[in-house]
């Protein structure tokens, strides 16, 4: 049975971009007879707020998105991440890093950093051979071997990524003691049995590095992936919580119904044309054809 997740970060309120993600997550899960895990990704302790989590849960209930399982909060899963890191350490696959973001920016200032290239801030391996002792105030990295990760995305088709060239050695825990998104999400997906990762197209470049990390953690078969279209602002930028874009709470306050919000989000990415309102029960029919187009049945069969 398919297992996927909706995993918001409580660093702001839900906007229409999150609703698009929920449409795909619940729509695909229901089309395939699967289950949805709600996981709160509050690994960024400095920016996460309890009031945002409460608002996210309230808005999801109002929209009609009911999870099948509670995946908990990342802030409460530190022991699980420590255990995963210890397993890598026992294999000699962990090292301490004293580099700051500013130092990394200086080293990589001439490298491409656009989302389309897959290159983010690339770590040059400065501390890999320093043998620094792990201590408070230092980051922890996982060395990535040069490799080619090949996978089929359910929206974008065959993909080929080279994680070491795109990001360098992976940061597992930062200098402030926060577990990173890349590490925590990969561990969570493994531990919670997630076999389909559904997220926005801006995260496509993260897939190869998470596949490689998952294999290092002992995962035999990586999760499948579906990176759906994004909603863009008129200036070409994607919607952002930090910009306060198109908040669900503001639309509710303006008198919008849940069905109207769902229809607006769906139509913004080319789904549900002609519908003034949509209900969660309609979503499987909207996204189901996307599964069938890539050879996945709309049934309870999933990697059976």
C-alpha positions in Angstrom: 0.0 0.0 0.0 1.3 3.4 -0.9 2.5 5.6 1.9 3.1 9.3 1.3 3.3 12.4 3.5 2.2 16.0 3.9 5.1 17.7 5.7 4.7 21.4 6.3 7.2 23.5 8.2 5.6 25.7 10.9 7.5 28.8 9.9 4.5 30.6 8.6 0.8 30.2 7.6 -0.4 28.0 4.7 -0.7 29.6 1.3 -2.1 28.4 -2.0 1.2 26.7 -2.9 0.7 24.4 0.2 -2.8 23.7 -1.0 -1.5 22.6 -4.3 0.9 20.2 -2.5 -2.0 18.9 -0.4 -4.1 18.4 -3.5 -1.4 16.2 -5.0 -0.7 14.3 -1.8 -4.2 13.5 -0.9 -5.3 13.1 -4.5 -2.6 10.6 -5.4 -3.0 8.7 -2.1 -6.7 8.3 -2.6 -6.4 7.4 -6.3 -3.9 4.7 -5.4 -5.7 3.5 -2.2 -2.8 4.7 -0.1 -2.3 6.5 3.2 -1.2 10.0 4.1 1.1 10.8 7.1 1.0 14.3 8.5 4.5 15.2 9.7 5.5 18.6 11.1 8.9 19.5 9.9 10.0 21.9 12.6 13.7 21.1 12.4 14.5 24.8 12.2 14.0 25.6 15.9 14.8 29.3 15.4 12.0 29.9 12.9 9.3 27.4 13.9 6.4 28.6 16.0 3.7 26.6 17.9 1.1 29.1 16.7 1.9 28.4 13.1 1.6 24.6 13.7 -1.8 25.2 15.3 -2.9 27.3 12.3 -1.7 24.8 9.8 -3.6 22.0 11.5 -6.8 24.1 11.7 -6.6 25.2 8.0 -6.0 21.6 6.9 -9.1 20.5 8.8 -11.1 23.4 7.4 -10.1 22.4 3.8 -11.0 18.8 4.5 -7.5 17.2 4.4 -7.6 14.5 7.1 -4.4 12.5 7.6 -4.5 8.8 8.1 -1.5 8.9 10.5 0.3 11.4 12.7 4.0 11.4 11.9 4.8 13.7 14.8 7.2 16.6 15.0 10.8 16.5 13.9 11.7 18.5 17.0 10.6 15.4 19.0 12.6 12.9 16.9 16.1 13.9 17.9 16.9 10.4 19.3 16.0 8.8 16.0 18.3 11.2 14.1 21.1 10.6 16.6 20.7 6.9 16.0 20.9 7.3 12.3 23.9 9.5 12.6 25.6 7.0 14.9 25.1 4.3 12.3 26.9 6.4 9.7 29.6 7.3 12.2 30.3 3.6 12.9 31.0 3.2 9.2 33.3 6.2 9.1 30.8 8.3 7.2 30.6 11.4 9.4 32.9 14.3 10.1 32.8 17.6 11.9 32.8 20.9 10.0 33.6 24.3 11.2 32.8 26.2 8.0 30.2 29.0 8.1 27.8 30.0 5.4 29.9 33.1 4.6 33.0 31.0 4.1 31.1 28.6 1.8 29.8 31.5 -0.2 33.3 32.8 -0.7 34.5 29.4 -1.9 31.6 28.8 -4.3 30.9 32.3 -5.5 31.7 31.4 -9.1 29.4 28.4 -9.3 25.9 28.2 -10.6 23.2 28.4 -8.0 19.9 28.4 -9.8 17.2 25.8 -9.1 17.2 24.5 -12.6 20.9 23.6 -12.5 20.5 21.6 -9.3 23.4 23.5 -7.8 22.8 25.1 -4.5 25.5 26.2 -2.1 28.2 23.7 -2.9 30.5 22.5 -0.1 34.1 22.2 -1.2 35.1 19.6 1.4 37.3 22.0 3.3 37.0 20.1 6.6 36.8 16.5 5.3 40.4 15.7 6.1 40.8 17.9 9.2 39.7 15.2 11.6 38.0 17.8 13.9 36.4 16.4 17.0 32.6 16.7 17.1 31.6 19.3 19.6 29.0 22.0 20.2 29.3 24.8 17.7 30.5 22.6 14.8 28.4 21.2 12.0 28.3 17.5 11.1 28.6 16.3 7.5 28.2 13.1 5.6 30.7 12.6 2.8 29.1 11.9 -0.6 30.9 9.7 -3.1 30.8 10.8 -6.7 27.9 9.0 -8.2 25.1 9.2 -10.7 21.6 8.7 -9.3 18.9 7.8 -11.9 15.2 7.8 -11.1 11.9 8.3 -12.8 9.8 11.2 -11.5 6.0 10.8 -11.9 5.7 14.3 -13.3 9.1 15.0 -15.0 10.1 11.5 -16.3 13.6 10.0 -16.3 16.2 12.0 -14.2 19.9 11.8 -13.8 21.6 13.7 -10.9 25.1 13.9 -9.5 24.7 14.9 -5.9 28.4 15.4 -5.1 28.7 17.9 -8.0 25.4 19.6 -7.0 26.0 20.1 -3.3 29.2 18.5 -2.1 29.2 16.7 1.2 25.8 16.7 2.9 25.2 18.7 6.1 23.4 16.6 8.6 23.4 18.9 11.6 24.3 22.6 11.4 26.5 24.7 13.8 23.4 25.7 15.8 22.5 22.1 16.5 19.6 22.0 14.1 19.1 18.8 12.0 18.9 19.8 8.4 16.0 19.3 6.1 17.9 16.9 3.8 19.0 14.6 6.7 15.8 14.7 8.8 13.4 14.2 5.9 15.5 11.3 4.5 15.6 9.6 7.9 11.9 10.2 8.5 10.8 8.8 5.1 12.9 5.7 5.8 11.7 5.2 9.4 8.0 6.0 8.6 7.9 3.8 5.5 7.2 6.5 3.0 7.4 5.1 -0.5 6.2 8.1 -2.5 7.6 11.6 -1.9 5.3 14.3 -3.3 6.5 17.9 -3.3 7.0 21.0 -5.5 9.2 21.0 -8.6 11.6 23.4 -6.8 12.7 20.4 -4.7 13.5 18.1 -7.6 17.2 18.7 -7.3 17.2 17.3 -3.8 16.0 13.9 -4.8 19.4 12.4 -5.9 21.2 13.4 -2.8 18.4 12.0 -0.6 18.4 8.7 -2.6 22.2 8.5 -2.0 21.9 9.3 1.7 19.0 6.8 2.1 21.2 4.0 0.6 23.9 4.9 3.1 21.4 4.6 5.9 20.4 1.1 4.7 17.4 1.7 2.5 17.3 -0.9 -0.3 14.6 0.7 -2.5 14.3 4.5 -2.6 10.9 6.1 -2.5 9.3 7.1 -5.8 8.9 10.8 -6.4 6.4 13.2 -7.9 7.4 16.9 -8.2 4.3 18.8 -9.1 4.0 22.3 -10.7 4.3 25.4 -8.6 2.3 28.6 -8.5 4.2 31.7 -9.5 3.7 35.3 -8.7 3.3 37.8 -11.5 7.0 38.8 -11.1 8.0 35.2 -11.8 8.9 34.3 -8.2 7.3 31.3 -6.4 4.8 31.8 -3.6 6.6 32.2 -0.2 5.5 32.2 3.4 8.1 34.8 4.1 6.4 37.1 1.6 2.9 36.5 3.1 1.6 35.3 -0.3 -2.0 34.3 -0.8 -2.6 33.0 2.7 -5.4 30.5 3.3 -6.4 32.3 6.5 -6.7 35.6 4.6 -8.9 33.9 2.0 -11.1 32.5 4.8 -11.4 35.9 6.4 -12.4 37.3 3.0 -15.3 34.9 2.9 -14.0 32.2 0.6 -15.3 28.7 1.0 -13.0 25.7 1.4 -14.2 24.5 -2.0 -13.3 27.8 -3.7 -9.8 27.7 -2.2 -9.3 24.2 -3.5 -10.5 25.1 -7.0 -8.4 28.2 -7.2 -5.2 26.3 -6.2 -6.0 23.4 -8.6 -6.6 25.7 -11.5 -3.4 27.7 -10.8 -1.5 24.6 -11.8 -3.7 23.4 -14.6 -6.1 21.1 -12.7 -9.9 21.3 -12.3 -10.7 23.7 -15.1 -14.3 24.9 -15.1 -14.9 24.1 -11.4 -16.0 26.9 -9.1 -15.5 24.7 -6.1 -13.9 21.4 -5.4 -14.1 18.9 -2.5 -11.3 16.5 -1.3 -13.4 13.7 -2.7 -12.9 15.2 -6.2 -9.1 15.2 -6.1 -8.4 11.6 -6.9 -10.1 12.1 -10.3 -8.0 15.2 -10.9 -4.5 13.7 -10.2 -5.3 10.0 -11.0 -4.6 10.5 -14.7 -1.1 11.8 -13.8 -0.4 8.4 -12.2 -1.8 6.4 -15.2 0.3 8.5 -17.6 3.4 7.1 -15.9 2.2 3.5 -15.6 0.9 3.6 -12.0 -2.6 2.1 -11.5 -5.4 3.9 -9.7 -5.9 1.1 -7.3 -4.7 -0.3 -4.0 -1.7 -1.8 -5.9 1.5 0.0 -5.2 4.8 -1.8 -5.7 3.1 -5.0 -4.8 
